[in-house]
């Protein structure tokens, strides 16, 4: 079993003594007890696998939550000098700041200030950073108008992406395996061309790979970039939900659970029942799930997915998440209701911006696959853009690069050690002969080189 497959057993749960130490942030004690259990030959394979995954999760916990309260206040006052302790408490009471216990003391998420600057207009104003948010620019609004007029919009896009191990982690003669995501063949994407890459002796996964990558394996004498330039055609279609009439019979594919995050827990089942009370139309059910997320949830930057448990359910409980968390909750709610739903991710490749992103799609017979981008819907709702919020239920803009067509799948050339993200791949992975590198050990770049309209 690949070591990353141990995450399938995460929901088995830790023994209660270890779980209590983890909850209190007694990480060293939790790790010591895990090692004792793993050394015991009588420990069953399922809980052994769970503890192997949990051991690495616990090892990464502290770096995601570096600030105690005093340090958190210093971070806040570096942006807003007159920020008060009472304001911090109010944000904590409103569940606006992510934190955990470390050695019994409250510690704050390393990107909590960035979240406030992105999502709290008053805090951004007081910090003197009240620029128009990136997601509030006019490009998408103009795109929506064009798609509704023409029915679709097609773009030819070219992207350059790279990986490079940081100099302080490079050792001459080290073996390196590097993966970069590249476009996969799918309903929206075609005419995929790998224009050039370095080094040239790369292994390119088939176009239908669930998580498609270009991979290099090299014993490196000098440090250098691994990079690729690729182009592809992306066509997005405007789907008017008012014109979609579902069939009486709907398919059952892509409606299963997928441990550890797409799981029909008692709360998920109860939530689906509440949200769909009196509704039989699957499209209306999906709309209610989308509305639940986009109207009631708040965007926040998240810790590494490597460290997260029960992603969909915790999003439903806590009302916060990012693009991938919202997408997983939407997929889970749909599947629990018997609506086929899938994961897609890769990049948003706009003319002047290129960033990692996740979203979902769902199937309504006889119409076929439709799209949902709950994260863009949440930001549209926050910015008072109702037409845009509604657009991202059933439709999608063409500024996308789909590299991943499924959640939690291995690469064609598998990583032998821990992945930086065991579930998805948007910006690339690296590993040596001995271990997988973490995100802070290598640099990643992505840039849109070309984005032009093609007549349909």
KEZABA-163657 format. One line per field, with one value per residue (C-alpha): residue in three letters; x negated, y, z. Coordinates in steps of 0.25 Angstrom, whole numbers, always signed. Each point is the difference from the previous one (the first is absolute). Example, Ala and Ser with C-alpha at 12.3 -4.5 7.8 and 13.67 -1.06 7.14 Angstrom:
! KEZABA-163657
code	c(ALA|SER)
X	c(-49|-6)
Y	c(-18|+14)
Z	c(+31|-2)
***
This chain:
! KEZABA-163657
code	c(UNK|UNK|UNK|UNK|UNK|UNK|UNK|UNK|UNK|UNK|UNK|UNK|UNK|UNK|UNK|UNK|UNK|UNK|UNK|UNK|UNK|UNK|UNK|UNK|UNK|UNK|UNK|UNK|UNK|UNK|UNK|UNK|UNK|UNK|UNK|UNK|UNK|UNK|UNK|UNK|UNK|UNK|UNK|UNK|UNK|UNK|UNK|UNK|UNK|UNK|UNK|UNK|UNK|UNK|UNK|UNK|UNK|UNK|UNK|UNK|UNK|UNK|UNK|UNK|UNK|UNK|UNK|UNK|UNK|UNK|UNK|UNK|UNK|UNK|UNK|UNK|UNK|UNK|UNK|UNK|UNK|UNK|UNK|UNK|UNK|UNK|UNK|UNK|UNK|UNK|UNK|UNK|UNK|UNK|UNK|UNK|UNK|UNK|UNK|UNK|UNK|UNK|UNK|UNK|UNK|UNK|UNK|UNK|UNK|UNK|UNK|UNK|UNK|UNK|UNK|UNK|UNK|UNK|UNK|UNK|UNK|UNK|UNK|UNK|UNK|UNK|UNK|UNK|UNK|UNK|UNK|UNK|UNK|UNK|UNK|UNK|UNK|UNK|UNK|UNK|UNK|UNK|UNK|UNK|UNK|UNK|UNK|UNK|UNK|UNK|UNK|UNK|UNK|UNK|UNK|UNK|UNK|UNK|UNK|UNK|UNK|UNK|UNK|UNK|UNK|UNK|UNK|UNK|UNK|UNK|UNK|UNK|UNK|UNK|UNK|UNK|UNK|UNK|UNK|UNK|UNK|UNK|UNK|UNK|UNK|UNK|UNK|UNK|UNK|UNK|UNK|UNK|UNK|UNK|UNK|UNK|UNK|UNK|UNK|UNK|UNK|UNK|UNK|UNK|UNK|UNK|UNK|UNK|UNK|UNK|UNK|UNK|UNK|UNK|UNK|UNK|UNK|UNK|UNK|UNK|UNK|UNK|UNK|UNK|UNK|UNK|UNK|UNK|UNK|UNK|UNK|UNK|UNK|UNK|UNK|UNK|UNK|UNK|UNK|UNK|UNK|UNK|UNK|UNK|UNK|UNK|UNK|UNK|UNK|UNK|UNK|UNK|UNK|UNK|UNK|UNK|UNK|UNK|UNK|UNK|UNK|UNK|UNK|UNK|UNK|UNK|UNK|UNK|UNK|UNK|UNK|UNK|UNK|UNK|UNK|UNK|UNK|UNK|UNK|UNK|UNK|UNK|UNK|UNK|UNK|UNK|UNK|UNK|UNK|UNK|UNK|UNK|UNK|UNK|UNK|UNK|UNK|UNK|UNK|UNK|UNK|UNK|UNK|UNK|UNK|UNK|UNK|UNK|UNK|UNK|UNK|UNK|UNK|UNK|UNK|UNK|UNK|UNK|UNK|UNK|UNK|UNK|UNK|UNK|UNK|UNK|UNK|UNK|UNK|UNK|UNK|UNK|UNK|UNK|UNK|UNK|UNK|UNK|UNK|UNK|UNK|UNK|UNK|UNK|UNK|UNK|UNK|UNK|UNK|UNK|UNK|UNK|UNK|UNK|UNK|UNK|UNK|UNK|UNK|UNK|UNK|UNK|UNK|UNK|UNK|UNK|UNK|UNK|UNK|UNK|UNK|UNK|UNK|UNK|UNK|UNK|UNK|UNK|UNK|UNK|UNK|UNK|UNK|UNK|UNK|UNK|UNK|UNK|UNK|UNK|UNK|UNK|UNK|UNK|UNK|UNK|UNK|UNK|UNK|UNK|UNK|UNK|UNK|UNK|UNK|UNK|UNK|UNK|UNK|UNK|UNK|UNK|UNK|UNK|UNK|UNK|UNK|UNK|UNK|UNK|UNK|UNK|UNK|UNK|UNK|UNK|UNK|UNK|UNK|UNK|UNK|UNK|UNK|UNK|UNK|UNK|UNK|UNK|UNK|UNK|UNK|UNK|UNK|UNK|UNK|UNK|UNK|UNK|UNK|UNK|UNK|UNK|UNK|UNK|UNK|UNK)
X	c(+0|-5|-2|+9|+11|+0|+9|+12|+0|+0|+14|-3|-5|-11|+1|+6|-13|-7|+12|+1|-15|+2|+12|-8|-12|-9|-6|-13|+8|+10|-12|-6|+12|+2|-14|+3|+13|-7|-11|+10|+2|+14|+5|+10|-3|+12|-4|-15|+3|+8|-11|-11|+8|+3|-15|-4|+12|-3|-15|+5|+10|-8|-6|+14|+3|-12|+6|+4|+10|-11|-7|+14|+3|-14|+4|+13|-5|-11|+11|+10|-8|+13|+5|+5|+1|+15|+0|-8|+10|+12|-7|-2|+14|+5|-9|-8|-14|-5|-8|-4|-6|-15|-5|+13|-1|+8|-8|+4|+0|-12|+9|+11|-4|+0|+15|+4|-6|+7|+14|+1|+2|+0|-13|-6|+4|-6|-13|+0|+1|+14|-3|+10|+0|-6|+13|+8|-6|+8|-5|+9|+12|-3|-2|+13|+7|-7|+3|+15|+0|-8|+3|-14|-15|-12|-15|-13|-9|-15|-6|-15|-1|-13|-6|-13|-5|-5|-15|-1|+6|-8|-12|-8|+2|+14|+11|+12|+14|+8|+15|+7|+15|+3|+14|+8|+10|+14|+13|-5|-14|-6|-12|-10|-14|-13|-7|-14|-6|-13|-6|+5|+0|+13|+11|+13|+13|+11|+10|+11|-8|+9|-12|-8|-15|-13|-11|-15|-9|-15|-12|-3|-15|+5|+13|+9|+15|+9|+10|+10|+8|+13|+12|+14|+14|+10|+15|+11|+15|+11|+10|+13|+6|+14|-1|-4|+10|-5|+4|+8|-11|-14|-13|-7|-15|-9|+10|-9|-8|-15|-7|-5|+7|+12|+8|+15|-1|+13|-1|-2|+12|+8|-4|+3|+14|+2|-4|+8|+13|+11|-9|-1|-6|-15|-4|+7|-6|-14|+4|+4|-14|-7|+9|-3|-15|+0|+9|-3|-15|-12|-13|-13|-14|-2|-11|-7|+10|-10|+4|+15|+10|+15|-1|+14|+7|-9|+3|+15|-1|-9|+5|-14|-9|-8|+2|-3|+7|+13|-1|-2|+13|+8|-5|+4|+13|+4|-5|+7|+13|-3|-5|-13|-11|-15|-12|-8|-12|-12|-2|+8|-8|+5|-8|-7|+2|-3|+4|+3|+15|+10|+15|+10|+9|+13|+9|+15|+6|+3|-8|-13|-12|+2|-10|+0|-10|+4|-12|+2|+15|-4|-9|+11|+10|-10|-2|+15|-1|+13|-1|-14|+4|+11|-9|-9|+11|+1|-10|-15|-9|-11|-12|-3|-11|+6|-12|+8|+13|+1|-3|-10|-7|-14|-9|-4|-14|+3|-6|-7|+0|+10|+6|+1|+15|+5|+13|-2|-11|+1|-15|-9|-7|-15|-7|-14|-4|+3|+12|+11|-3|+10|+5|-9|-13|+2|+5|+12|+3|+12|+2|+11|-8|+11|+15|+8|+14|+3|+13|+9)
Y	c(+0|+14|+8|+11|-11|-1|+13|-10|-5|+14|-1|-12|+10|+0|-8|+9|+3|+5|+8|+7|+4|+5|+8|+7|+2|-9|-4|-7|-9|-3|-4|-8|-8|-2|-6|-10|-5|-1|-8|-10|-11|-3|+14|-3|+5|+10|+8|-2|+7|+11|+3|+0|+11|+7|+0|+8|+9|+3|+3|+11|+6|+10|+7|+3|+7|+8|+11|+1|+11|+10|-3|+0|+14|+5|-5|+7|+13|+0|+2|+8|+7|+3|-15|-4|-13|+2|+0|-13|-7|+5|-7|-13|+0|+2|-12|+10|-5|-14|-5|-13|-4|-2|-5|+5|+14|+7|+1|+8|-4|+5|+7|+5|+15|-3|-5|+12|+9|-8|-1|+11|+13|+8|-6|+2|+14|+3|-7|+9|-11|+2|-3|-6|-15|-8|-8|+12|+5|+2|-11|-11|+9|+3|-15|-3|+10|-6|-14|+3|+7|-10|-13|-3|+6|-7|+4|-5|+1|-2|-2|-1|-7|-4|-7|+3|-6|+11|+2|-3|-13|-4|-10|-3|-15|+0|-8|+8|-4|+12|+1|+12|-1|+1|+1|-12|-4|+3|+5|+15|-2|-5|+2|-1|+2|-1|+11|-1|-5|-1|-9|-7|-14|+1|-10|+5|-7|-4|+11|-8|-1|+3|+9|+3|+4|+2|-7|+1|-9|+4|-1|+15|+5|+15|+6|+4|+2|-10|+7|-2|+8|-5|+5|-5|+4|+2|+2|+3|+0|+8|-9|+7|-8|+5|-8|-13|-11|-12|-14|-8|-10|+4|-7|-6|+1|+10|-1|-8|+4|+2|-1|+8|+13|-3|-8|+0|+2|+1|+16|+0|-9|+8|+13|-6|-4|+14|+8|-9|-1|-1|+0|-11|+7|-3|+13|+8|-9|+4|+14|+0|-6|+11|+11|-6|+1|+13|+8|-5|-3|+9|-1|-3|-4|-15|-7|-11|-10|-10|+3|+1|-10|-2|+12|+0|-3|+11|+10|-3|+1|+13|+8|+3|-5|+3|-5|-14|-1|+6|-9|-13|+4|+2|-13|-7|+6|-3|-15|-2|+5|-10|+11|-4|+10|+1|+8|+8|+9|+7|+14|+13|+5|+14|+10|+7|-10|-15|-7|-13|-4|-11|-2|-10|-6|-8|-8|+2|-9|+2|+13|-5|+6|+13|+9|+6|+9|+2|+8|+11|+0|+3|+12|+4|+0|+8|+10|+2|-6|-9|-2|-5|-9|-6|-2|-9|-10|-8|+8|+3|+11|-5|+5|-14|-11|-13|-9|-9|-7|-7|+2|-9|-7|-5|+6|-9|+1|-2|+8|-10|+9|+9|+10|+15|-2|-14|+3|+10|+6|+15|+5|-12|-10|-4|-11|-5|-15|+1|+9|+9|+15|+9|+13|+9|-8|+3|+12|-1|+10|+0|+11|+2|+3|+1|+0|+3|-1|-11|+1|-11)
Z	c(+0|-4|+13|-5|+0|+15|+0|-5|+15|+7|+4|+9|+10|+10|+13|+11|+8|-13|-5|+13|+0|-15|+4|+11|-9|+8|-13|+5|+9|-11|-9|+11|+2|-15|-1|+12|-7|-14|+7|+5|-10|+5|-5|-11|-14|-1|+13|-4|-13|+7|+10|-11|-7|+13|+4|-12|+2|+14|-3|-10|+10|+7|-13|-4|+13|+4|+8|+15|+4|+2|-13|-7|+6|-5|-14|+0|+5|-11|-9|+9|+11|+8|+0|+13|+9|+0|-15|-1|+10|-8|-13|+8|+5|-14|-5|-9|+4|+0|+12|+7|+13|+1|+14|+6|-6|-11|-13|-12|-15|-8|-10|+8|-2|-15|+1|+7|-11|-11|+6|+11|-8|+13|+5|-14|+0|+14|-5|-12|-10|-5|-15|-8|+2|-11|-1|-1|-14|-12|-8|+5|-1|-14|-3|+6|-9|-13|+4|+2|-13|-8|+7|+2|+1|-5|+4|-5|+12|+2|+14|+6|+13|+8|+12|+7|+13|+9|+0|+15|-2|-12|+1|-13|-4|+6|-7|-4|-5|-4|-5|-6|-3|-15|-8|+0|-11|+5|-5|+0|-4|-13|-10|+11|-4|+9|-7|+7|+13|+8|+1|-13|+5|+8|+1|-4|+6|-10|-3|+8|+13|+12|+5|-12|+2|-8|+9|+0|+7|+1|+9|+1|+0|-1|+5|-11|-4|-5|-10|-10|-10|-5|-8|-1|-5|+11|-4|+10|-2|+6|+6|+4|+11|-3|-13|+7|+2|+7|-3|+10|+0|+4|-1|+12|-4|+8|+12|+9|+13|-1|+14|+7|-5|-9|+11|+3|+15|+8|+0|-16|-1|+9|-7|-14|+6|+5|-12|-10|+8|-9|-13|-10|-12|+1|-6|+10|+11|-6|+0|+15|+3|-8|+7|+14|-3|-8|+9|+14|-1|+2|-8|+8|-3|+5|+6|-9|-4|+5|+14|-2|+5|-5|-9|-6|+14|+7|-11|+2|+15|+1|-12|-5|-11|-13|-14|+2|+13|-6|-12|+9|+8|-13|-6|+13|+2|-15|+1|+13|-7|-12|-9|-8|+4|-4|+4|-10|+3|-6|-3|-2|-12|-3|-9|+12|+11|+2|+13|+5|+1|+3|-4|-2|-11|+1|-9|-4|-10|-11|-1|+5|+8|+6|+8|+14|+6|+14|+4|-11|+4|+14|-4|-10|+12|+9|-11|-3|-14|-1|-15|+1|+12|-8|-12|+7|+3|-13|-8|+0|-6|-10|+8|+5|-1|+4|+5|+10|-3|+13|+15|+7|-12|-2|-11|-12|+5|+15|+11|+9|+12|+7|-10|+4|-3|+0|-6|-12|-8|-5|+1|+0|+9|+2|+8|+2|+1|+15|+2|-6|+1|+6|-7|+8|-5|-15|-9|-9|-11|-10|-11|-11|-12|-10|+1|-13|-4|-11|-8|+2)
***
